[in-house]
Amino acid sequence: MPFGVIQNARKVFPAQDLGRGALEDLVALDDASFTFEEGEVVSLLGPSGCGKTTLLRIVAGLMPYTSGRVSVGGHEVQGPYGDYGFVFQAPSLMPWRHVLDNVLYPMEVLGRNDAKARERARELLDIVGLSGFEKVRPHQLSGGMQQRVSLCRALIHAPRLLLMDEPFGALDELTRMEMNDLLLRIRKETGASILFVTHSISEAVYLADKVLVFSRRPARVALELPVTLPNPRNQEIRFSHEFADIERRASEALGIVTGHSTPERSTEAAR
């Protein structure tokens, strides 16, 4: 059985909950279906507002779904659970806490903030290149450094699933590429499954074992695109013909370019 199963997931926001005099319900997800394996990186790619973040919150148990089935690790998702880490677009660090204390916050919540946890926090900070910054406050760090702290915080309790909602979208291109490489290194070292929301086609292809292209709202998986690029990856692979071909097929599915290559089998056709 796959590690994660999203089957015919549907999410409807009732009109009365939308405010502003809304007269109709808002269908954010409609019959979204896909699976992912343990240790797999899956990029979620689609237009702004199509429902990708909604889906990520549903997988995390932070938002109920209207119908369908969502399970992680063989368990139905019916509310928040402890075996995932969530990295948002903004680092959302607590400004009054030092870097080390920000990383350790989940362990405090779990009642596990002991010497072993502090040792692990320092190991993670070393992995992301922030050794020596343990007592620095967030406002003293660059945006990329803050996001590295946020990533450490999401990983401190060794989750099997890492959910990432455009975490590198606000970074400059060079820092973003560095963070892409760092994430692939962390994936290799931790073995965590990763669901990664992005608007960047290049980033989606570079990181993923497969790319899911979502339709406009209400979101459903319009195309499931395997990424057969070799691992480990480096930035030079972005200039390969294979990389460009995968980018093009994703662009075709998004309607950015006219399709000329042989299309991948869509999930609709697979049913």
C-alpha positions as CSV (number, residue, x, y, z in Angstrom):
1,M,0.0,0.0,0.0
2,P,1.4,3.5,-0.8
3,F,2.5,5.6,2.1
4,G,0.1,8.4,1.2
5,V,-3.3,8.0,-0.5
6,I,-5.5,10.8,-1.7
7,Q,-8.6,9.4,-3.3
8,N,-11.4,11.4,-4.8
9,A,-10.8,14.2,-2.3
10,R,-13.3,17.0,-2.4
11,K,-13.4,20.2,-0.4
12,V,-16.3,22.6,-0.4
13,F,-16.4,25.9,1.5
14,P,-20.0,26.7,2.3
15,A,-21.2,30.2,1.1
16,Q,-22.1,31.2,4.7
17,D,-18.5,30.7,5.8
18,L,-17.0,32.8,3.0
19,G,-18.4,36.2,4.0
20,R,-18.7,39.2,1.7
21,G,-22.2,38.2,0.8
22,A,-21.2,35.1,-1.1
23,L,-24.2,33.4,-2.6
24,E,-22.6,30.1,-3.8
25,D,-20.4,27.5,-2.2
26,L,-16.8,27.4,-3.2
27,V,-15.5,24.1,-4.5
28,A,-11.7,24.2,-3.9
29,L,-10.9,20.5,-4.6
30,D,-13.0,18.2,-6.8
31,D,-12.1,14.5,-7.1
32,A,-8.4,15.0,-6.5
33,S,-6.6,11.6,-6.5
34,F,-2.9,10.5,-6.3
35,T,-0.6,8.4,-4.2
36,F,3.0,8.7,-3.0
37,E,5.5,6.3,-1.6
38,E,7.7,6.6,1.5
39,G,10.8,8.7,0.8
40,E,9.3,10.1,-2.5
41,V,9.4,13.8,-3.4
42,V,6.2,15.0,-5.1
43,S,5.9,18.5,-6.5
44,L,2.4,20.0,-6.7
45,L,2.3,22.5,-9.6
46,G,-0.6,24.6,-10.7
47,P,-2.2,28.0,-11.1
48,S,-2.4,30.4,-8.1
49,G,-5.5,29.8,-6.0
50,C,-6.2,26.4,-7.6
51,G,-6.3,24.6,-4.2
52,K,-2.8,23.2,-3.7
53,T,-2.4,24.8,-0.3
54,T,-5.8,23.6,0.7
55,L,-4.8,20.1,-0.2
56,L,-1.6,20.3,1.8
57,R,-3.6,21.4,4.8
58,I,-6.0,18.5,4.4
59,V,-3.1,16.0,4.3
60,A,-1.7,17.6,7.5
61,G,-5.1,17.2,9.2
62,L,-5.4,21.0,9.6
63,M,-8.5,21.2,7.5
64,P,-11.3,18.7,7.1
65,Y,-12.3,17.5,3.7
66,T,-15.8,17.2,2.5
67,S,-15.6,13.7,0.9
68,G,-13.2,11.2,-0.4
69,R,-10.3,9.5,1.4
70,V,-7.0,10.8,2.7
71,S,-4.6,8.5,4.5
72,V,-0.9,8.7,5.5
73,G,1.1,5.8,6.8
74,G,-1.9,3.5,6.7
75,H,-4.0,5.8,8.9
76,E,-7.0,7.9,7.9
77,V,-6.3,11.6,8.3
78,Q,-9.1,12.9,10.6
79,G,-7.2,15.7,12.4
80,P,-3.7,16.9,13.2
81,Y,-1.2,14.2,13.9
82,G,2.4,14.3,15.0
83,D,4.3,12.6,12.2
84,Y,4.7,15.5,9.8
85,G,6.6,18.7,9.5
86,F,5.2,21.8,7.8
87,V,7.3,24.5,6.2
88,F,5.3,27.6,5.1
89,Q,6.3,30.3,2.6
90,A,7.1,32.7,5.4
91,P,9.5,31.3,8.1
92,S,7.2,32.4,10.9
93,L,9.9,32.3,13.5
94,M,9.3,33.6,17.0
95,P,11.3,36.9,17.1
96,W,11.9,36.7,20.8
97,R,13.5,33.3,20.6
98,H,17.1,32.5,19.6
99,V,17.6,30.2,16.6
100,L,18.2,27.1,18.7
101,D,15.0,27.7,20.8
102,N,13.0,28.2,17.6
103,V,14.2,24.9,16.3
104,L,13.4,23.2,19.6
105,Y,9.8,24.6,19.9
106,P,8.1,21.4,18.5
107,M,10.0,19.3,21.1
108,E,8.7,21.6,23.9
109,V,5.1,21.0,22.7
110,L,5.8,17.3,22.6
111,G,7.4,17.3,26.0
112,R,10.6,16.0,24.6
113,N,13.0,19.0,24.9
114,D,15.8,17.1,26.5
115,A,19.6,16.8,25.9
116,K,19.1,14.5,22.9
117,A,16.7,16.9,21.3
118,R,19.2,19.8,21.7
119,E,22.0,17.6,20.2
120,R,19.7,16.8,17.2
121,A,18.9,20.5,16.8
122,R,22.6,21.4,16.6
123,E,23.1,18.6,14.1
124,L,20.4,20.0,11.9
125,L,21.7,23.5,12.1
126,D,25.1,22.2,11.1
127,I,23.6,20.4,8.1
128,V,22.0,23.6,6.9
129,G,25.1,25.6,7.4
130,L,24.0,27.5,10.5
131,S,26.4,26.1,13.1
132,G,27.5,29.0,15.3
133,F,24.2,30.9,14.9
134,E,22.4,29.1,17.8
135,K,22.1,32.2,19.9
136,V,21.2,34.6,17.1
137,R,17.7,36.1,16.9
138,P,15.7,35.8,13.6
139,H,15.9,39.5,12.7
140,Q,19.6,39.2,12.5
141,L,19.4,36.5,9.7
142,S,18.8,36.8,6.0
143,G,15.6,35.5,4.5
144,G,17.4,32.3,3.3
145,M,18.9,31.7,6.7
146,Q,15.5,32.2,8.4
147,Q,14.0,29.6,6.0
148,R,16.8,27.2,6.9
149,V,15.9,27.6,10.6
150,S,12.2,26.9,9.7
151,L,13.3,23.7,7.9
152,C,15.2,22.6,10.9
153,R,12.2,23.2,13.1
154,A,10.0,21.1,10.8
155,L,12.6,18.2,10.9
156,I,13.5,18.3,14.6
157,H,11.0,15.5,15.6
158,A,12.1,13.3,12.7
159,P,8.7,13.2,10.8
160,R,8.1,10.7,8.1
161,L,6.3,13.4,6.0
162,L,7.4,16.9,5.2
163,L,4.8,19.3,3.8
164,M,6.2,22.4,2.1
165,D,4.1,25.3,0.9
166,E,6.2,27.4,-1.5
167,P,8.9,27.7,1.1
168,F,11.5,29.2,-1.3
169,G,9.2,31.5,-3.3
170,A,10.4,34.8,-1.6
171,L,14.1,34.0,-2.0
172,D,16.4,35.3,-4.7
173,E,17.2,32.8,-7.5
174,L,20.7,31.9,-6.3
175,T,19.5,31.3,-2.7
176,R,16.6,29.3,-4.0
177,M,18.8,27.0,-6.0
178,E,21.0,26.5,-2.9
179,M,17.9,25.6,-0.9
180,N,16.8,23.2,-3.6
181,D,20.1,21.3,-3.2
182,L,19.9,21.4,0.6
183,L,16.4,19.9,0.5
184,L,17.6,17.1,-1.7
185,R,20.4,16.4,0.7
186,I,18.1,16.4,3.7
187,R,15.7,14.1,1.8
188,K,18.6,11.6,1.3
189,E,19.7,11.8,4.9
190,T,16.2,11.6,6.6
191,G,14.3,9.4,4.1
192,A,11.2,11.6,4.6
193,S,8.4,11.8,2.0
194,I,8.0,15.4,0.8
195,L,5.0,17.1,-0.8
196,F,6.3,20.4,-2.2
197,V,4.0,23.1,-3.5
198,T,5.6,25.5,-6.0
199,H,4.7,27.8,-8.9
200,S,8.1,27.3,-10.5
201,I,8.1,24.6,-13.2
202,S,11.9,24.3,-13.1
203,E,11.9,23.9,-9.3
204,A,9.2,21.3,-9.5
205,V,11.1,19.2,-12.0
206,Y,14.5,19.6,-10.3
207,L,13.2,18.4,-6.9
208,A,10.7,15.7,-7.7
209,D,10.4,12.1,-8.4
210,K,7.1,13.0,-9.9
211,V,5.2,16.2,-10.7
212,L,1.5,16.6,-10.2
213,V,0.0,19.3,-12.4
214,F,-3.3,20.6,-11.0
215,S,-6.1,22.2,-13.0
216,R,-7.6,25.5,-12.2
217,R,-10.1,25.6,-9.3
218,P,-11.7,23.3,-8.5
219,A,-8.4,21.5,-8.4
220,R,-8.0,18.0,-9.7
221,V,-4.8,16.2,-10.9
222,A,-4.7,17.0,-14.6
223,L,-1.4,15.2,-15.2
224,E,0.9,12.9,-13.2
225,L,4.4,13.3,-14.7
226,P,7.2,11.0,-13.7
227,V,10.6,12.6,-13.4
228,T,13.3,10.1,-14.5
229,L,16.3,12.4,-14.0
230,P,19.2,10.6,-12.3
231,N,20.1,11.1,-8.6
232,P,22.0,12.7,-7.0
233,R,21.2,15.8,-9.0
234,N,23.2,19.0,-9.5
235,Q,22.3,22.3,-11.1
236,E,23.9,21.3,-14.5
237,I,21.1,18.9,-15.1
238,R,18.8,21.9,-15.6
239,F,20.5,22.3,-19.0
240,S,19.9,18.8,-20.2
241,H,17.5,17.8,-23.0
242,E,15.7,15.5,-20.7
243,F,15.1,18.2,-18.1
244,A,13.9,20.6,-20.8
245,D,11.5,17.9,-22.2
246,I,9.9,17.3,-18.7
247,E,9.6,21.1,-18.2
248,R,7.8,21.4,-21.6
249,R,5.3,18.6,-20.8
250,A,4.5,20.3,-17.5
251,S,4.1,23.6,-19.4
252,E,1.8,22.0,-21.9
253,A,-0.4,20.6,-19.1
254,L,-0.6,24.1,-17.6
255,G,-1.6,25.6,-21.0
256,I,1.6,27.8,-21.1
257,V,2.8,26.3,-24.4
258,T,1.1,24.4,-27.2
259,G,1.7,20.7,-26.9
260,H,3.9,19.1,-29.6
261,S,5.5,16.2,-27.6
262,T,3.8,12.9,-26.8
263,P,1.6,13.7,-23.8
264,E,1.9,11.7,-20.6
265,R,-1.2,9.6,-19.6
266,S,-3.4,11.8,-17.5
267,T,-5.0,10.5,-14.3
268,E,-8.4,10.9,-15.9
269,A,-7.4,8.6,-18.7
270,A,-5.9,6.2,-16.2
271,R,-9.3,5.6,-14.6
